[in-house]
Amino acid sequence: MTGEEIAGPAAPKALRFVYFICVGFISTAAVNKYRELERKSLLKKQHEENLLSESSTNAEFVYVNGEFNL
């Protein structure tokens, strides 16, 4: 450490520290929001797949003259 670092003003160092902490909070919030959106997307896909599988087990499709009929 040089004498400048020891005797330098504390305000810029404290301000940089506060900025660093704020950036950490913002980054954490952004990552959590992204994870939440991804989780909701996966749940929605699974729900749609479950609905499709349930509807396909309840109905019988018959292929007649180039068309699928119930």
C-alpha positions in Angstrom: 0.0 0.0 0.0 1.2 3.4 -0.8 0.7 6.5 1.3 -1.9 7.7 -1.0 -4.2 4.8 -0.3 -3.9 5.1 3.4 -4.2 8.9 3.5 -6.8 9.2 0.7 -10.3 10.5 1.2 -12.7 7.9 2.6 -15.7 9.2 0.7 -14.8 7.8 -2.7 -13.9 4.4 -1.2 -17.1 4.3 0.8 -19.1 5.4 -2.2 -17.6 2.7 -4.3 -18.4 0.1 -1.6 -22.0 1.2 -1.5 -22.2 1.0 -5.3 -20.7 -2.5 -5.1 -23.3 -3.6 -2.6 -26.1 -2.1 -4.7 -24.9 -3.8 -7.8 -24.8 -7.1 -5.8 -28.5 -6.6 -4.8 -29.6 -5.7 -8.3 -27.7 -8.7 -9.8 -29.2 -11.1 -7.3 -32.7 -9.8 -7.9 -32.2 -10.2 -11.7 -30.9 -13.7 -11.3 -33.8 -14.6 -9.0 -36.3 -13.1 -11.4 -34.8 -15.1 -14.3 -35.0 -18.3 -12.4 -38.6 -17.6 -11.4 -39.5 -17.0 -15.1 -37.7 -20.2 -16.2 -39.5 -22.2 -13.4 -42.9 -20.9 -14.4 -42.2 -21.7 -18.1 -41.2 -25.3 -17.2 -44.3 -25.7 -15.0 -46.5 -24.4 -17.8 -45.0 -26.8 -20.3 -45.4 -29.7 -17.9 -49.0 -28.7 -17.3 -49.8 -28.5 -21.0 -48.1 -31.9 -21.6 -50.2 -33.4 -18.8 -53.3 -32.0 -20.3 -52.4 -33.4 -23.7 -51.6 -36.8 -22.3 -54.9 -36.9 -20.3 -57.0 -35.9 -23.3 -55.3 -38.5 -25.5 -55.9 -41.3 -23.0 -59.6 -40.3 -22.7 -60.2 -40.1 -26.5 -59.7 -42.6 -29.2 -58.6 -41.2 -32.6 -59.5 -43.1 -35.7 -57.8 -42.4 -39.0 -60.5 -42.5 -41.7 -60.1 -41.1 -45.3 -57.1 -39.0 -44.4 -58.6 -37.4 -41.3 -58.4 -38.2 -37.6 -61.8 -38.6 -36.1 -62.9 -39.2 -32.5 
